[in-house]
Every structure is written in C-alpha cells, then in structure tokens.
Amino acid sequence: MADRPLGRDWSRYPVTQMPQATLRLAFLGDINGAPGRMALDQQLPVLRERFKPDRIVANAENARNGSGLTPELFDQFRRMGIDACTLGDHAFREAKIIPYLDDPSKAVSRPANLSARTPGKRVIRIPADERCARDLFVITLLGRIHIGSVQANDPFECADQLLAAMPERNPIVLVEAHMEVTSEKAALAHHLDGRVAAVLGTHTHVPTADERILRSGTAFQTDVGMTGPHDSVIGRRTDAVLKHFTTGVHVPFDMGSGGEAVQGALVEIDLATGRARSIERIHLAARVPQRTP
C-alpha cells in the first residue's frame, strides 16, 4: 500500500488497481455510567485481540452516571483507544461538553439532524493513518418517534444533504440510528442502502439478532445493545424502575449493577467500494465489582 497516498479519494481509480484491503470497524453500544466504563476498560484488550478492529467508535451519551458526557470522560475514552464518541438525545445533559462539540480536533459529535442553531459538529471525520488508508466519516441521526422532548428534523433529508456534501465521491460512512422505533431504524437503513457502509442502531440498549448486509452492501443492525449492567432495566436499577411502573411514583433511576458486558457490532468494510463485507455482533461479558443497594 506504500504506492498509494494516505487519505486519497480512491473512487477515482479503477477497482482493478485497488489493494484488497478492508477496514474493521467496531461500534459499541451506549456506555452506561461507571459499570459500563469499567466493563469497557476491562474488555477492550479482549475486543482488540478477538476482533482486531482498525477503528473503535462508541456511543457515550450515557457515560456520566447514565446521562451525558463530560470532557474528562471523553478524554479518558480517547486514552483507552476509542477513536470517536457519538451522542444522542442526552447530548447536552452535561453542558461542559459543548466546547468539545464545537472543537474540530475533538472526535465527538451531536446528532446531525438537530436545529442549525444547535452547537456542535454534525459529522466526525477520522482521518486515514497507518491503521487504515482511508478516512472514516461518522454521522448520528436522531429519531422523531417516541424519542422524548428533543425536537429533531427529518433524519432522511438530513442524511441526503450530508452525503451530498461529502468531500469524497465514494466516502466510507458509518451512520448511527439513535432511535426508539425499530421501523424508523430499518427504514433509514434501506433509504441509505448502497450509499453508506453501515447503519447501526442505538438508544434502546437491547441488542437485536438481525445483523445483516442489505441488498446494495450496507450493514445493518436494529440495535447493537449496551455497554453496561444488564442485570437492570436497560441500565437502571431494577427496584427503582419497578416502583415507578407499579405505583406511578417518580423515583431516581440510579444506575444498575450486575451482568456487565460490552456490546456492539464489528463491520468489515471494503476500502475499494466503501461497502460492508460482513457484520458480527459483539458481546463480551465483564467482571465488575458490584455495588450494594
């Protein structure tokens, strides 16, 4: 590969001239609080050994005690070897992260389909280096159905606009579908099939068994799961959630504890075409010290 400059737009070259190289991209589901952070720290060496990723991207919007991301935690993830962090509907729960969102040198972004007045980057660009000879672009799109109080714009239209503005003709793009409704995620994936490498779902914290390559080469999984405590109700203490559901009384939804695991998906992407060759679920059980109620 030494005869081809790093970061070159390979779409201008005939496929026959391309090296047979791939990008192995690990995308990790929502990191939930201290249990998720400890599981991630413990299992990252295992992930690297077993899946051999060239890039690791993680949703980190729940990293600060289940809601929000701080600059300190982002820096910690980068030191651990996470290449980029994405955020969802909790993007601004911690206001201290806003300067990082505005800083082009910080690989963290907010959902792209929020208002144009919203601070923060809409696209993360992970530049080519010795591990991967092409740039990777990461986009998060927020759902509009049952997502809470966040007002998002049309994710389909936003995706079309961002892809049309890409600096390469055939970019390698990961789209995170941070959405509540499975049909909205599937519809987005089919809308983008053949135009992006992968559409991977987050937000519901429960991994789905539907990982596949769509007809035109885009990898899709409705939800990649959660990096955190699975002996819980989607990351929160079971007793607190049960009290709320059974009585209607509002109680703090503290972080759960137990059954910690790192979950996500490994997508192998053809560097010549920018499309997926394979997708595999990631589930790495961790041993994390348990908290007492």
MIZATI-897806 format. One record per residue (C-alpha): x, y, z. Coordinates in nm, 4 decimals. Layout:
BEGIN
ATOM/x/y/z
ATOM/X/Y/Z .
...
//
This chain:
BEGIN
ATOM/x/y/z
ATOM/0.0000/0.0000/0.0000 .
ATOM/0.3030/0.2301/0.0084 .
ATOM/0.2451/0.3397/-0.3517 .
ATOM/-0.0929/0.4961/-0.2664 .
ATOM/-0.1007/0.8133/-0.0547 .
ATOM/-0.2972/0.8019/0.2673 .
ATOM/-0.6371/0.9648/0.2523 .
ATOM/-0.6562/0.9608/-0.1274 .
ATOM/-1.0031/0.9541/-0.2877 .
ATOM/-0.9776/0.6001/-0.4227 .
ATOM/-1.3080/0.6269/-0.6070 .
ATOM/-1.1145/0.7921/-0.8926 .
ATOM/-0.9175/0.4736/-0.9555 .
ATOM/-1.0391/0.1608/-1.1352 .
ATOM/-1.1325/-0.1167/-0.8953 .
ATOM/-0.8682/-0.3394/-1.0553 .
ATOM/-0.5979/-0.1041/-0.9229 .
ATOM/-0.7235/-0.1145/-0.5632 .
ATOM/-0.5457/-0.3179/-0.2988 .
ATOM/-0.7669/-0.5837/-0.1460 .
ATOM/-0.7868/-0.4144/0.1914 .
ATOM/-1.0621/-0.3728/0.4470 .
ATOM/-1.1488/-0.1552/0.7431 .
ATOM/-1.2550/-0.3456/1.0537 .
ATOM/-1.4838/-0.1100/1.2430 .
ATOM/-1.6053/-0.1835/1.5960 .
ATOM/-1.9058/0.0215/1.7026 .
ATOM/-2.0036/-0.0075/2.0696 .
ATOM/-2.3490/0.0480/2.2154 .
ATOM/-2.4301/0.3138/2.4761 .
ATOM/-2.1704/0.3205/2.7561 .
ATOM/-2.3743/0.3352/3.0773 .
ATOM/-2.2203/0.5025/3.3807 .
ATOM/-1.9377/0.3658/3.5939 .
ATOM/-2.0348/-0.0002/3.5355 .
ATOM/-2.0143/0.0498/3.1601 .
ATOM/-1.6867/0.2397/3.1834 .
ATOM/-1.5289/-0.0327/3.3978 .
ATOM/-1.6531/-0.3061/3.1644 .
ATOM/-1.5121/-0.1199/2.8674 .
ATOM/-1.1732/-0.0675/3.0318 .
ATOM/-1.1555/-0.4359/3.1264 .
ATOM/-1.2705/-0.5809/2.7952 .
ATOM/-1.1012/-0.3535/2.5405 .
ATOM/-0.7878/-0.5721/2.5292 .
ATOM/-1.0112/-0.8752/2.4695 .
ATOM/-1.2004/-0.6896/2.1963 .
ATOM/-0.8768/-0.5948/2.0226 .
ATOM/-0.7417/-0.9480/2.0419 .
ATOM/-1.0606/-1.1218/1.9280 .
ATOM/-1.1984/-0.8778/1.6687 .
ATOM/-0.8826/-0.6907/1.5626 .
ATOM/-1.0571/-0.3597/1.4867 .
ATOM/-0.8848/-0.0821/1.2939 .
ATOM/-1.1278/0.1757/1.4354 .
ATOM/-1.3399/0.1803/1.7528 .
ATOM/-1.6373/0.4175/1.7792 .
ATOM/-1.8695/0.4251/2.0815 .
ATOM/-2.1905/0.5956/2.1817 .
ATOM/-2.1075/0.7766/2.5066 .
ATOM/-2.4178/0.9800/2.5816 .
ATOM/-2.4905/0.7794/2.9000 .
ATOM/-2.1322/0.7712/3.0258 .
ATOM/-2.1811/1.0218/3.3104 .
ATOM/-2.3949/0.8262/3.5566 .
ATOM/-2.6351/0.7281/3.2813 .
ATOM/-2.6948/1.0692/3.1266 .
ATOM/-2.4485/1.2928/2.9460 .
ATOM/-2.0756/1.3030/2.8721 .
ATOM/-1.8086/1.5162/3.0399 .
ATOM/-1.4843/1.6356/2.8799 .
ATOM/-1.2911/1.4326/3.1373 .
ATOM/-1.4710/1.1125/3.0413 .
ATOM/-1.4242/1.1818/2.6710 .
ATOM/-1.0508/1.2284/2.7278 .
ATOM/-1.0467/0.9038/2.9267 .
ATOM/-1.2101/0.7153/2.6397 .
ATOM/-0.9587/0.8580/2.3941 .
ATOM/-0.6689/0.7452/2.6167 .
ATOM/-0.8268/0.3994/2.6241 .
ATOM/-0.8097/0.3907/2.2441 .
ATOM/-1.1630/0.4885/2.1405 .
ATOM/-1.1290/0.6756/1.8105 .
ATOM/-1.4564/0.8713/1.8343 .
ATOM/-1.7615/0.9151/2.0566 .
ATOM/-2.1177/0.9859/1.9492 .
ATOM/-2.4077/1.1357/2.1433 .
ATOM/-2.7860/1.1102/2.1188 .
ATOM/-3.0856/1.2647/2.2896 .
ATOM/-2.8788/1.3236/2.6073 .
ATOM/-2.6126/1.5168/2.4159 .
ATOM/-2.6495/1.8344/2.6222 .
ATOM/-2.7260/1.6919/2.9669 .
ATOM/-2.3713/1.7931/3.0594 .
ATOM/-2.3082/2.1473/2.9336 .
ATOM/-1.9325/2.1178/2.9883 .
ATOM/-1.9068/1.9012/2.6762 .
ATOM/-2.0229/2.1817/2.4427 .
ATOM/-1.6740/2.3295/2.3828 .
ATOM/-1.5571/1.9826/2.2808 .
ATOM/-1.8526/1.9504/2.0448 .
ATOM/-1.7526/2.2750/1.8767 .
ATOM/-1.3811/2.1839/1.8619 .
ATOM/-1.2958/2.0199/1.5253 .
ATOM/-0.9976/1.8443/1.6855 .
ATOM/-1.2223/1.6543/1.9297 .
ATOM/-1.3763/1.3412/1.7783 .
ATOM/-1.7170/1.3765/1.9431 .
ATOM/-2.0401/1.4904/1.7766 .
ATOM/-2.4056/1.5600/1.8488 .
ATOM/-2.6955/1.4292/1.6383 .
ATOM/-2.6765/1.5808/1.2912 .
ATOM/-3.0490/1.6457/1.2461 .
ATOM/-3.0945/1.8969/1.5265 .
ATOM/-3.1518/2.2664/1.4609 .
ATOM/-2.8835/2.4559/1.2699 .
ATOM/-2.8593/2.6780/1.5789 .
ATOM/-2.7564/2.3839/1.7960 .
ATOM/-2.3870/2.3876/1.8910 .
ATOM/-2.1591/2.1055/1.7895 .
ATOM/-2.0307/1.9095/1.4938 .
ATOM/-2.2716/1.7117/1.2776 .
ATOM/-2.0059/1.4829/1.1288 .
ATOM/-1.6916/1.3263/1.2741 .
ATOM/-1.4044/1.2694/1.0335 .
ATOM/-1.1479/1.0130/1.1487 .
ATOM/-0.8515/1.0712/0.9186 .
ATOM/-0.6529/0.7987/0.7477 .
ATOM/-0.3422/0.6726/0.9243 .
ATOM/-0.1188/0.3661/0.9440 .
ATOM/-0.4128/0.1521/1.0591 .
ATOM/-0.6490/0.2488/0.7791 .
ATOM/-0.5659/0.4134/0.4487 .
ATOM/-0.8993/0.5914/0.4115 .
ATOM/-1.0934/0.8478/0.6102 .
ATOM/-1.3980/0.7347/0.8064 .
ATOM/-1.6983/0.9649/0.8487 .
ATOM/-1.9405/0.9144/1.1388 .
ATOM/-2.2933/1.0589/1.1491 .
ATOM/-2.5572/1.0210/1.4211 .
ATOM/-2.9228/1.0703/1.3312 .
ATOM/-3.1895/1.1108/1.5975 .
ATOM/-3.5322/0.9550/1.5604 .
ATOM/-3.8559/1.1544/1.5633 .
ATOM/-4.0918/0.8907/1.7049 .
ATOM/-4.1253/0.8431/2.0840 .
ATOM/-3.7806/0.9925/2.1426 .
ATOM/-3.8839/1.2288/2.4236 .
ATOM/-3.8679/1.6062/2.4381 .
ATOM/-3.5873/1.6503/2.1827 .
ATOM/-3.7088/1.8104/1.8599 .
ATOM/-3.5282/1.6541/1.5669 .
ATOM/-3.5510/1.7388/1.1992 .
ATOM/-3.6132/1.4835/0.9232 .
ATOM/-3.3289/1.2257/0.9523 .
ATOM/-3.3791/1.1048/0.5940 .
ATOM/-3.3446/1.4508/0.4441 .
ATOM/-3.0521/1.5315/0.6730 .
ATOM/-2.8685/1.2168/0.5655 .
ATOM/-2.9202/1.3019/0.1981 .
ATOM/-2.7827/1.6530/0.2489 .
ATOM/-2.4765/1.5381/0.4428 .
ATOM/-2.3901/1.2677/0.1915 .
ATOM/-2.4226/1.5134/-0.0959 .
ATOM/-2.1767/1.7445/0.0814 .
ATOM/-1.9113/1.4791/0.1497 .
ATOM/-1.5594/1.5729/0.0340 .
ATOM/-1.5178/1.2344/-0.1380 .
ATOM/-1.7252/1.0825/-0.4151 .
ATOM/-1.7264/0.7405/-0.2534 .
ATOM/-1.6785/0.8018/0.1210 .
ATOM/-1.6752/0.5407/0.3956 .
ATOM/-1.9619/0.6428/0.6231 .
ATOM/-2.0976/0.4978/0.9451 .
ATOM/-2.4497/0.6142/1.0329 .
ATOM/-2.5730/0.5666/1.3879 .
ATOM/-2.9526/0.5493/1.4079 .
ATOM/-3.0243/0.6756/1.7602 .
ATOM/-3.3930/0.5963/1.7553 .
ATOM/-3.6641/0.4382/1.9694 .
ATOM/-3.8731/0.2733/1.6998 .
ATOM/-3.7382/-0.0269/1.5111 .
ATOM/-3.9301/0.0551/1.1933 .
ATOM/-3.7733/0.4015/1.1760 .
ATOM/-3.4265/0.2485/1.2024 .
ATOM/-3.4990/-0.0128/0.9356 .
ATOM/-3.6497/0.2464/0.7025 .
ATOM/-3.3414/0.4661/0.7383 .
ATOM/-3.1129/0.1721/0.6656 .
ATOM/-3.2993/0.0849/0.3455 .
ATOM/-3.3042/0.4521/0.2460 .
ATOM/-2.9246/0.4619/0.2747 .
ATOM/-2.8515/0.1126/0.1412 .
ATOM/-2.5654/0.1271/-0.1061 .
ATOM/-2.4663/0.4798/-0.0047 .
ATOM/-2.3076/0.4185/0.3362 .
ATOM/-2.1046/0.1364/0.4865 .
ATOM/-2.3304/0.0728/0.7852 .
ATOM/-2.6429/0.1874/0.9651 .
ATOM/-2.6254/0.0735/1.3278 .
ATOM/-2.8987/0.1360/1.5818 .
ATOM/-2.8636/0.2560/1.9401 .
ATOM/-3.0794/0.4075/2.2189 .
ATOM/-3.2941/0.1109/2.3260 .
ATOM/-2.9968/-0.0671/2.4914 .
ATOM/-3.1174/-0.4147/2.3867 .
ATOM/-2.9222/-0.5959/2.1121 .
ATOM/-3.1221/-0.7345/1.8229 .
ATOM/-3.0477/-1.0588/1.6392 .
ATOM/-3.0925/-0.9137/1.2903 .
ATOM/-2.7410/-0.8122/1.1847 .
ATOM/-2.7128/-0.8449/0.8069 .
ATOM/-2.5857/-0.6922/0.4835 .
ATOM/-2.8623/-0.5248/0.2842 .
ATOM/-2.9012/-0.5780/-0.0905 .
ATOM/-2.6740/-0.2933/-0.2001 .
ATOM/-2.3972/-0.3522/0.0526 .
ATOM/-2.4880/-0.1589/0.3675 .
ATOM/-2.4504/-0.3389/0.7018 .
ATOM/-2.7475/-0.3023/0.9354 .
ATOM/-2.8421/-0.3974/1.2896 .
ATOM/-3.1526/-0.2528/1.4531 .
ATOM/-2.9777/-0.2119/1.7885 .
ATOM/-2.6215/-0.3032/1.8841 .
ATOM/-2.7014/-0.3128/2.2573 .
ATOM/-2.5447/-0.1522/2.5614 .
ATOM/-2.2062/-0.1390/2.7306 .
ATOM/-2.3111/-0.1534/3.0940 .
ATOM/-2.5020/-0.3509/3.3590 .
ATOM/-2.7523/-0.5923/3.2062 .
ATOM/-2.8887/-0.7095/3.5428 .
ATOM/-3.1059/-0.3993/3.5270 .
ATOM/-3.3836/-0.2333/3.3299 .
ATOM/-3.1890/-0.1008/3.0301 .
ATOM/-2.9106/0.0085/3.2661 .
ATOM/-3.1133/0.1422/3.5591 .
ATOM/-3.1721/-0.0144/3.8996 .
ATOM/-3.4495/-0.2699/3.8735 .
ATOM/-3.6119/-0.1895/4.2078 .
ATOM/-3.6403/0.1806/4.1255 .
ATOM/-3.7904/0.1183/3.7822 .
ATOM/-4.0350/-0.1365/3.9213 .
ATOM/-4.1503/0.1080/4.1888 .
ATOM/-4.2210/0.3670/3.9206 .
ATOM/-4.4076/0.1222/3.6947 .
ATOM/-4.6132/-0.0335/3.9729 .
ATOM/-4.7011/0.2828/4.1695 .
ATOM/-4.6632/0.5744/3.9273 .
ATOM/-4.4400/0.7460/4.1847 .
ATOM/-4.1355/0.9149/4.0370 .
ATOM/-3.8093/0.7888/4.1874 .
ATOM/-3.4486/0.8490/4.0811 .
ATOM/-3.3428/0.5955/3.8213 .
ATOM/-2.9963/0.5212/3.9574 .
ATOM/-2.7508/0.3088/3.7632 .
ATOM/-2.7958/-0.0649/3.7902 .
ATOM/-2.5286/-0.3153/3.8823 .
ATOM/-2.4547/-0.6693/3.7694 .
ATOM/-2.4238/-0.8567/3.4419 .
ATOM/-2.1876/-0.6010/3.2908 .
ATOM/-2.0971/-0.6569/2.9275 .
ATOM/-1.9552/-0.4733/2.6286 .
ATOM/-2.1901/-0.4947/2.3323 .
ATOM/-2.1732/-0.3666/1.9786 .
ATOM/-2.1042/-0.4749/1.6229 .
ATOM/-1.7943/-0.5421/1.4133 .
ATOM/-1.8327/-0.4390/1.0492 .
ATOM/-1.5729/-0.5294/0.7893 .
ATOM/-1.5740/-0.2671/0.5128 .
ATOM/-1.4192/-0.2960/0.1680 .
ATOM/-1.1883/0.0032/0.1223 .
ATOM/-1.2302/0.0000/-0.2542 .
ATOM/-1.6107/0.0147/-0.2585 .
ATOM/-1.6879/0.1640/0.0829 .
ATOM/-1.9472/-0.1084/0.1386 .
ATOM/-1.9690/-0.3786/0.4015 .
ATOM/-1.8417/-0.7313/0.3553 .
ATOM/-1.9629/-0.8678/0.6876 .
ATOM/-2.1187/-0.7774/1.0228 .
ATOM/-2.0839/-0.9608/1.3524 .
ATOM/-2.2349/-0.8990/1.6948 .
ATOM/-2.0027/-0.8158/1.9844 .
ATOM/-2.0808/-0.9413/2.3351 .
ATOM/-1.8005/-0.9502/2.5915 .
ATOM/-1.9041/-1.0316/2.9471 .
ATOM/-1.7103/-0.8419/3.2139 .
ATOM/-1.6379/-0.8901/3.5833 .
ATOM/-1.7048/-0.5621/3.7596 .
ATOM/-1.7201/-0.5052/4.1391 .
ATOM/-2.0852/-0.4920/4.2400 .
ATOM/-2.2472/-0.2062/4.4262 .
ATOM/-2.4817/-0.2746/4.7152 .
ATOM/-2.8280/-0.1079/4.7084 .
//
